[in-house]
Amino acid sequence: MFRQGKQKPRKFNPTFFDKEHRPERKIPEDIKLQAFSLVQEGDYHQLKTFMLENNTNLNFTNELGESLIHAIINSPNESLSEQNRLKMIQFLIKNGSSVGALNKNN
C-alpha cells in the first residue's frame, strides 16, 4: 500500500551527481596519427591489432574534427573494398566509437 501524507523529498549529494560519470582519457597524438594512417591504408587486421594492443578509447578526432569512421567513409584509397570498410566500421562501433559524431562540416 502507498503511504498517504507528506513525504520528505529525497536529497542527493550534489557533488556526486555533478561529476563526470565517464572520465575523459587523453589520447596521445602519436596514437591518433597511427590510427588514422592505418585507416587510410585500409588494413583491417593491422587496425584491429593496433587498437587492441594500445587499449585505447576509440572516440577521438583529428584536426578536422573527423572520427575514424569519417576517415574510413571518406578515404580516397580506391583499393579499400566496401567489405573491408564495413569490417573496420563494425569493429570501431563494437569497441565504442561514436556513430553520431559530427565533423566540422556538419
HUDA-V53695 format. One record per residue. SS is DSSP state (hx for helix, st for strand, lp for the rest). Layout:
BEGIN
SS / SS
END
This chain:
BEGIN
lp / lp / lp / lp / lp / lp / lp / lp / lp / lp / lp / lp / lp / hx / hx / hx / hx / lp / lp / lp / lp / lp / lp / lp / lp / lp / lp / lp / hx / hx / hx / hx / hx / hx / hx / hx / hx / hx / hx / hx / hx / lp / lp / hx / hx / hx / hx / hx / hx / hx / hx / hx / hx / hx / lp / lp / lp / lp / lp / lp / lp / lp / lp / lp / lp / lp / lp / hx / hx / hx / hx / hx / hx / lp / lp / lp / lp / lp / lp / lp / lp / hx / hx / hx / hx / hx / hx / hx / hx / hx / hx / hx / hx / hx / lp / lp / lp / lp / lp / lp / lp / lp / lp / lp / lp / lp
END
